[in-house]
Amino acid sequence: MFMLDKLSHINDEGDVQMVDVSSKSISTREAIATGKVIMCLETLQKIKEGNTPKGDIIATAKIAGIMAAKQTSQLIPLCHPLPLSKIAVKITANEDLPGYDIEVIVKTNAKTGVEMEALTGVSITALTLYDMAKAIDKSLTITDIQLISKTGGKSDSGLAMAMAQTN
């Protein structure tokens, strides 16, 4: 564990500020986040078959995740707006849960990372799945939303390797 001498979002006067990244170099940055939505096996089967009152839940959740990643800087205070070059949302049925595994990969060429965009994408994908399936299953649970890896910038290899060892 490390200690911070100074909080990056607080200036010398104690006021909240957006971190100044103007002196950083542009680099290719990527973040991967994951999460799960747990449900009854019956619900999973209905969604897989497209047999739900709200239509194609998976396609809608993917679009929601992409839209959310693009809007992250408008949702999270002090988050930098970034030109995203890739947002991939993968939703995989998992009968062992039962439910769905979600993975969001976000990529950019910028001065700061995209981990918040990946986490926001996963969160909204999960919330959309929840919203669209709640009428047929009251036991839905969103769980395990986490950053799996981030690459690019000065913390490139260290964080990705450390995170891989803990997962």
C-alpha positions as CSV (number, residue, x, y, z in Angstrom):
1,M,0.0,0.0,0.0
2,F,1.2,3.5,-0.7
3,M,0.6,6.9,0.9
4,L,-0.2,10.0,-1.0
5,D,1.4,13.2,0.1
6,K,-1.1,15.3,-1.8
7,L,-4.5,14.5,-3.2
8,S,-4.6,15.1,-6.9
9,H,-8.1,16.6,-7.0
10,I,-7.5,19.1,-4.2
11,N,-5.4,22.3,-4.9
12,D,-3.1,24.0,-2.4
13,E,-6.0,26.1,-1.1
14,G,-8.1,23.0,-0.4
15,D,-10.4,23.5,-3.4
16,V,-11.6,20.8,-5.7
17,Q,-10.0,20.8,-9.1
18,M,-9.7,18.7,-12.2
19,V,-6.2,17.2,-12.5
20,D,-4.0,19.1,-14.9
21,V,-2.8,16.5,-17.5
22,S,-1.5,19.1,-20.0
23,S,2.2,18.1,-19.4
24,K,1.5,14.4,-19.9
25,S,2.3,12.7,-23.1
26,I,-0.4,11.2,-25.4
27,S,-0.2,7.4,-25.3
28,T,-2.5,4.5,-26.3
29,R,-4.5,3.6,-23.2
30,E,-6.8,0.7,-22.7
31,A,-8.9,-0.4,-19.7
32,I,-10.9,-3.6,-19.2
33,A,-13.7,-3.8,-16.6
34,T,-16.1,-6.7,-15.7
35,G,-19.2,-7.3,-13.8
36,K,-22.0,-9.9,-13.4
37,V,-25.8,-9.9,-13.3
38,I,-27.1,-12.9,-11.4
39,M,-30.7,-14.2,-12.0
40,C,-32.9,-17.3,-12.0
41,L,-32.0,-19.9,-14.6
42,E,-35.5,-19.5,-16.1
43,T,-34.8,-15.8,-16.6
44,L,-31.5,-16.5,-18.3
45,Q,-33.2,-19.0,-20.6
46,K,-36.0,-16.5,-21.5
47,I,-33.4,-13.8,-22.3
48,K,-31.3,-16.2,-24.4
49,E,-34.5,-17.2,-26.4
50,G,-35.6,-13.6,-26.8
51,N,-38.8,-14.5,-25.0
52,T,-39.1,-11.3,-22.8
53,P,-41.7,-8.5,-22.8
54,K,-39.1,-5.8,-23.5
55,G,-37.5,-7.3,-26.6
56,D,-33.8,-7.9,-27.2
57,I,-32.4,-7.2,-23.8
58,I,-28.8,-8.0,-24.7
59,A,-28.6,-5.7,-27.7
60,T,-30.2,-2.9,-25.7
61,A,-27.8,-3.4,-22.8
62,K,-24.8,-3.3,-25.2
63,I,-25.9,0.0,-26.7
64,A,-26.5,1.4,-23.2
65,G,-23.0,0.4,-22.1
66,I,-21.4,2.0,-25.2
67,M,-23.5,5.2,-24.7
68,A,-22.5,5.3,-21.0
69,A,-18.8,5.0,-21.7
70,K,-19.1,7.9,-24.1
71,Q,-20.8,10.1,-21.5
72,T,-18.6,9.3,-18.5
73,S,-17.1,12.8,-18.2
74,Q,-20.7,14.2,-17.9
75,L,-21.6,11.7,-15.2
76,I,-18.5,11.7,-13.0
77,P,-17.3,15.1,-11.6
78,L,-13.7,16.0,-12.5
79,C,-13.4,13.2,-15.1
80,H,-11.7,14.3,-18.3
81,P,-13.6,14.2,-21.6
82,L,-11.7,11.8,-23.8
83,P,-11.8,10.9,-27.5
84,L,-12.6,7.2,-27.3
85,S,-11.4,5.1,-30.2
86,K,-12.9,1.8,-29.1
87,I,-15.7,0.6,-26.8
88,A,-16.4,-3.1,-26.9
89,V,-19.2,-4.5,-24.7
90,K,-19.3,-8.3,-24.4
91,I,-22.3,-10.0,-22.6
92,T,-21.9,-13.7,-22.1
93,A,-24.5,-16.1,-20.7
94,N,-23.2,-18.0,-17.7
95,E,-25.4,-20.9,-16.6
96,D,-23.2,-21.5,-13.6
97,L,-24.1,-18.2,-12.0
98,P,-26.8,-18.3,-13.5
99,G,-26.8,-14.9,-15.2
100,Y,-24.5,-12.9,-17.5
101,D,-20.9,-11.9,-17.4
102,I,-20.1,-8.5,-18.7
103,E,-16.8,-7.2,-20.1
104,V,-16.2,-3.7,-21.4
105,I,-13.0,-2.7,-23.2
106,V,-12.3,1.0,-23.8
107,K,-9.4,2.4,-25.7
108,T,-8.1,5.9,-26.5
109,N,-5.0,7.8,-27.5
110,A,-4.9,10.5,-24.8
111,K,-3.1,12.0,-21.8
112,T,-5.1,10.2,-19.2
113,G,-6.6,6.7,-18.8
114,V,-10.0,5.2,-19.6
115,E,-10.7,3.1,-16.5
116,M,-13.7,5.2,-15.4
117,E,-15.2,4.8,-18.9
118,A,-14.8,1.0,-18.8
119,L,-16.3,0.9,-15.3
120,T,-19.2,3.2,-16.2
121,G,-19.8,1.1,-19.3
122,V,-20.0,-2.1,-17.2
123,S,-22.2,-0.5,-14.6
124,I,-24.8,0.8,-17.1
125,T,-24.8,-2.4,-19.1
126,A,-25.6,-4.3,-15.8
127,L,-28.2,-1.7,-14.8
128,T,-29.9,-2.0,-18.2
129,L,-30.0,-5.8,-18.0
130,Y,-31.5,-5.4,-14.5
131,D,-34.1,-2.8,-15.7
132,M,-35.2,-4.9,-18.6
133,A,-35.4,-8.2,-16.7
134,K,-36.8,-7.0,-13.4
135,A,-40.4,-7.5,-14.5
136,I,-39.8,-11.3,-14.9
137,D,-37.3,-11.8,-12.0
138,K,-37.3,-10.1,-8.7
139,S,-34.1,-11.8,-7.5
140,L,-31.7,-10.0,-9.9
141,T,-28.3,-9.0,-8.4
142,I,-25.6,-6.9,-9.9
143,T,-22.2,-7.9,-8.5
144,D,-18.4,-8.0,-9.0
145,I,-18.0,-4.7,-10.9
146,Q,-14.2,-4.2,-11.1
147,L,-11.3,-2.9,-13.1
148,I,-9.4,-5.9,-14.5
149,S,-6.6,-4.1,-16.3
150,K,-5.4,-0.7,-17.6
151,T,-2.5,-0.1,-19.9
152,G,-0.8,3.0,-21.2
153,G,0.8,6.0,-19.5
154,K,3.5,5.8,-16.9
155,S,1.8,3.0,-14.9
156,D,1.4,0.8,-17.9
157,S,2.9,-2.6,-17.1
158,G,2.9,-2.4,-13.3
159,L,-0.8,-2.0,-12.7
160,A,-1.8,-4.5,-15.4
161,M,0.5,-7.1,-13.9
162,A,-0.5,-6.4,-10.3
163,M,-4.2,-6.6,-11.2
164,A,-3.7,-9.9,-13.1
165,Q,-2.0,-11.4,-10.0
166,T,-5.0,-10.5,-7.8
167,N,-7.6,-11.9,-10.2
